[in-house]
Structures are given as structure tokens and as C-alpha cells.
Amino acid sequence: MVAHLKKEGKRRGGREGGERGGGEERDREGEEEDPQPERIGTSGLPSEGHSMKLHPQRSLTASGWMKAHTEVLAEGLDGGGRRELQGEAQQGPFSAAIFPGVMPGSSVRNLAMEKVASAVLFPCKYATTGCSLTLHHTEKPEHEDICEYRPYSCPCPGASCKWQGSLEAVMSHLMHAHKSITTLQGEDIVFLATDINLPGAVDWVMMQSCFGHHFMLVLEKQEKYEGHQQFFAIVLLIGTRKQAENFAYRLELNGNRRRLTWEATPRSIHDGVSAAIMNSDCLVFDTAIAHLFADNGNLGINVTISTCCP
């Protein structure tokens, strides 16, 4: 079976981004020096001889409180091993430290709480969607970035689609939001990419349905540097990584008594196309190779999906 593909997201534009900057303004207009500064004691620290000089009428910002109280803490701990609290405060996972008089939201690390947290297991934030893992707080971010139960993003490359949803909703989204994608039935089909000589970055996408699953076939052309273009072909499973391990795929270019073949395990759409291209875990060939197998600017790739023996 042969499908003539329309380009999905034919021209990929750059991402818009911006930078935010900011600072805090302090209005000290009209302030006068107080010749008799108050002594303010601190709960839990030596109060005699250790004071914090503040002008009563001055309104401090959060950073002002931070500086003043780190100085007090440093003074109060001089006799028993001074902590290095002066200077730029460190940011930690339990940064809202509860020090006497320090305003909530400050960035002083609470080392005692961090020590407690290192012995406590926390549930994954995707526990409500099925993840049963519990992890130390230092392990949570890395796991949650690759958790199988996190929402699925739209797998269609080059379309700048921001959709996210459950695995069960992916095919419905593709059929309604990306109607130009062709779907073919069967384990052995021909993926026909048209107009491969188009300039710039181009994607060709189609779907293959077999063995009760849907597979996304992607051919992507990128210009690595000026004048040098490369093609990347890969198969993704609309499913989990564990499900993907049950299948294998073969991509084959044939023509003019030449053959180029790539065999691999399909990647889950959770991994995405970019990760495969970055690791060259796909069929890679340049423009010269493409022209050896192309026919009038069209390139046919034989795609075969098979099941793996357990």
C-alpha cells in the first residue's frame, strides 16, 4: 500500500521567547538617621550584647530582613562555631527556613528540615494518574520528567501543537487536529514522502495501524549547517515504553540496485522524535543518498512492523 503524504508543519518556525527582569525599588526619601537606634532581641539567640540595629520608621523589604537577620545569626553563633550565613543566601529545597524574625519566603536553607526530608519518601506528583513510586525529594524531579504517567504531548513534529492529554486521547486528537495525516492498515506498507527537494526544515508524517496498535512514521529533514542537509526517519509507538519493547520495525530504501536498511525497536511517543535524532537512534542519510533512491523528487521508504518473541 502507498500513501502520498502532505507535509505536516512544512515550515518550522522558531520559538518565541522573552526575558523577564526585575528588581526591587526602595523609597527612602524623607528618611532621617535615628541617633538612638533600637536594640531588638532575637528569640533563641543570645540577646545580651547581640542586637540588630534598625531604624523604627524604616520599612524593610524581604531582602532587608534577610540581610539583617543573617547578621544577627552570625553574631549570635560566634561562640559555638559560626555558620557561614553572611553573603548571598543559598537556595535549597526547604528554603522557607523558620528562623526567629525571618520573614516567610526568605531563601535561608533549613538544614535540619533538609536532613529530615532526606529520610522521607514522597509520592510522585502523578500518583493520581497511576504512578505508585515513592522517592526521596532529590530523586523526584528526574523521575517526574520521564514518568510514564505524566501527560502525553502531541507527538506530531513541526506543528507547534501545545496539546496534552492521556494516552487514550492521543489518536482522537491526531484525527481531529491533524487531519492531513494519512493512516494505512497493515504491517508492511510504503511511506512515500513527496517533494523532498523543498528547501529548509520539512517533516513528513503518516500513521500505520497493525497488531492492535498505532505507529507514527516520521521523516524529518534538517539543515545541520549551511548547505548540508540530513534526513532522519523513525517509527514511534502510540503507547508506553514497555509496550514499545514488544515490537520491532524495519525501514528500507530500495532502488537502482542499491539497498539501505535500518532495524530497531520503536520509541514511545513519550520519548519523542527529538531525543532519537539527538542520539542518532534512527535511519540517517544525507541529500546525496536520498537522491540515489528518489524518483522525481519523491522518496519511498518500505516500513515493516513485527512483534518480538517474549
C-alpha positions, 0 to 999 in steps of 0.5 A: 500500500502507498500513501502520498503524504502532505507535509505536516508543519512544512515550515518550522518556525522558531520559538518565541521567547522573552526575558523577564527582569526585575528588581526591587525599588526602595523609597527612602526619601524623607528618611532621617538617621535615628541617633538612638537606634533600637536594640531588638532581641532575637528569640533563641539567640543570645540577646545580651550584647547581640542586637540588630540595629534598625531604624523604627520608621524604616520599612524593610523589604524581604531582602532587608530582613534577610540581610539583617537577620543573617547578621544577627545569626552570625553574631549570635553563633560566634561562640559555638562555631559560626555558620557561614550565613553572611553573603548571598543566601543559598537556595535549597529545597526547604528554603522557607527556613523558620528562623526567629524574625525571618520573614516567610519566603526568605531563601535561608536553607533549613538544614535540619528540615533538609536532613529530615526530608532526606529520610522521607519518601514522597509520592510522585506528583502523578500518583493520581494518574497511576504512578505508585513510586515513592522517592526521596525529594532529590530523586523526584524531579528526574523521575517526574520528567520521564514518568510514564504517567505524566501527560502525553504531548502531541507527538506530531513534529513541526506543528507547534501543537501545545496539546496534552492529554492521556494516552487514550486521547492521543489518536482522537486528537491526531484525527481531529487536529491533524487531519492531513495525516494519512493512516494505512492498515497493515504491517508492511506498507510504503511511506512515500514522502513527496517533494523532498527537494523543498528547501529548509526544515520539512517533516513528513508524517503518516500513521500505520495501524497493525497488531492492535496498535498505532505507529507514527512514521516520521521523516524529518529533514534538517539543515545541520549547517549551511548547505548540508542537509540530513534526513532522519526517519523513525517509527514511534509507538502510540503507547508506553515504553514497555509496550514499545519493547514488544515490537520491532520495525524495519525501514528500507530504501530500495532502488537502482540496485542499491539497498539501505536498511535500518532495524530497531525497536520503536520509541514511545511517543513519550520519548519523542522524535527529538531525543532519537535524532539527538542520539542518532537512534534512527535511519540517517542519510544525507541529500546525496543518498536520498537522491540515489533512491528518489524518483522525481523528487519523491522518496519511498521508504518500505516500513515493516512492523513485527512483534518480538518473541517474549 
